[in-house]
Each structure stands twice: as C-alpha cells, then as structure tokens.
Amino acid sequence: MTVLAGLAGCDQAQQTETQGKASANSTDAIPVSEKKARFWALLTPLIEQSNAEVLAEREDLKVMQMDADQLSASQLENLQQLGNKYRVDDELPAKEQINRLLVKVNTIPASLVLAQAANESAWGTSRFATEGNNFFGQWCFSKGCGLVPKSRNAGANHAVAKFDSPLGSVRSYIRNLNSHPTYEKLRELRLAAQQEGKLASGELLAEGLIGYSERREEYVKEIQSMIRYNKLSRFDKAEATKADNNQG
C-alpha cells in the first residue's frame, strides 16, 4: 500500500525536474488559454466527485453525532474506518472521535486544488503527471510505490507516488490536507470561516500550506497569486452553491 509523505510538495530538485516537461502528445501549438481550459475541464469533475465523497462521509458523521452513545455495529465499524483514514485515535470516546472527525472531514476549495495541481504538475505536463497520474507531487516511501526523481539526493529513499488515475491523485491529495498534522492550520482556517458563515476560499486556505513546500511563505504567495490571476475563485462559488445543504 502506498504511504504518502507528510510533506506532499516537491523538493527543489523535483520542482526543477517537473518544469518544462511535455506530454507524449505535445500541445505546444495550442494557445495557453485553451490549454488552461482543458486542464480545468479535466480536473473540475474529479474535484467535484472527490468532494462529494467527503460530504457523504461528513453526513454519516452528522447522523452518528445525534446519537453518539448508541451507535450500531455498522456505525462503529464506519467510525473506526474514518478514524484510521483521517488519523483520529480510536481509543477516544465515540462522541469525541466524531467531533474531531467533523473538523477534518470537509471539502477542499476547488480553486486551491486547481492552483496546486497546475503548479505541481506544470499544467499536467510533468513526468509525474503523465507517467504516474500524480498532479500534486505527493511522495511515498515503500519499495516500488512510485517514480524515482532523477535528481533525488544521495541517500534519499522517497519516490513520487503513482496513481491508477487522476481521480486517485485528487482523492489522495484531499485526504492528505484533511488528515495530516502539517495542515492543521488549513483546517482551523476552514472551521473558523464556516463558524462565521463565510466561504472558506482557496486563497484563504492557502495560508495553511506553509509546510507543503520547502519554499514555505513564497510557495503560499505563489499559489494565492495563481488563484487570483486565473480567477479560480469562480470554481469555489459554484461548488459552495452545491454543498450548502451538506455543511454544518
């Protein structure tokens, strides 16, 4: 089973390898605006599907929350599975597990997903995207789990995770942001916005990506700039309209 790295971003050497890679079917002659439109069209439905799956898990948790002291056997099994998936201690009382999970099990703004995918995969043309369906630079450490970066430092043992499909990459990325301690600030920002009845935008939640890349603040600013320049917030608003009845 693939074990994802704690820091999902590429290191500097990996970023260098990523830049400028062209896919087997070159799109050099296609205008930039059309390339971007194709990229959005590829990923947007995958983001919607992945977020819908998260919302279904969230709805299950909200049902459990109403009667946390009398959960059925199937609900307890589901709670254990969600706890394992999102890194919540199953030794805690069920009510506490559910409360902690509800902070973690929530959607990631489409604008943030799109901006990071574009940044990490060079608009889907990197070797890791074309050969491994990895759009987010996620690492793994088990033998044979992924693609070895050509410029990997001596003594390093990580690879760039391979996925069966782009959907697998999107699902894994969303789970990583929702579960790993590195992105606790992102989840806190999302919760605060939710409690204030505000939209948890991609530009806002990008502040919680300080640990995604060795470039830290510079990386955060770059992602935010990509969101603004490409007007990606329009995807957040469209998605928020669909999810309104599932949040709470």
Phi, psi and omega in degrees: 000137180290131175251118184282148177292153175296316176264112188281344184283162177283152170279175187298320179295320180294322178298320179298319179294325183293320188295137171081002180285133179253146178286168182301321177265092187299139178243024184302328184278352182276135178303148182304318181299323180286323177301315180296316181300320178294322180295313177300317183296326178292313190272329186305311179295332178289323176294316179300317180294315181295317178293326177296322178295320178296317180296327177294319176296320179297319180296320176301318181294322179294325175294316178298323184299330183290338182214055188297337182274352182225053181284144177286169179299319180292324178292320178296322178294317178297320179297319179296318179296317179293323177297318177295320183293320186252014173063056174241131184298120181280000175277347179288156173303149185305318182299318180291321176302314182297316181298319179292321180294324181294338173285328185268323187273092181201168186285157172252130183304135182302324181299322180290317179300313182295316181295316179291321178299316180296318182292313186283334184251008185052052180058039175081009183256357182292160176302320184290330177283315186284328181262336185233007182054028181257108184261359188232011177066026183288138182264160170217166188230349179281151184300128177077012185282344185192201182264132180277123177300135182297333182254025180297136181296149178300135180090346178286149183235011181275159171229170175264120189303143175256144178234153180290336183203163174302326179300320178298323179294315180296315179301315183294319179298314180296318178298321180298313180293329182277345188239330189280139179304332180302331186252027178299322180298320178302316181291325177294319178297319179296316180296317181298317178297317180298316181294333178269003180071026182253162177283126175278086186286160176296322180296321177293310185291342175301335177299338180271010181260019185303332181263006184285329184224153175297342181280348172049247185301322180298320179295315179302313181297324180294317179296316178297320178296320178296321179297315181291313185298320182268005178053045185284348180298340178297330179288327177295315183296320179295319181290323180298325179298321181287329188265354187311317185281355182255354182268157177157000000 
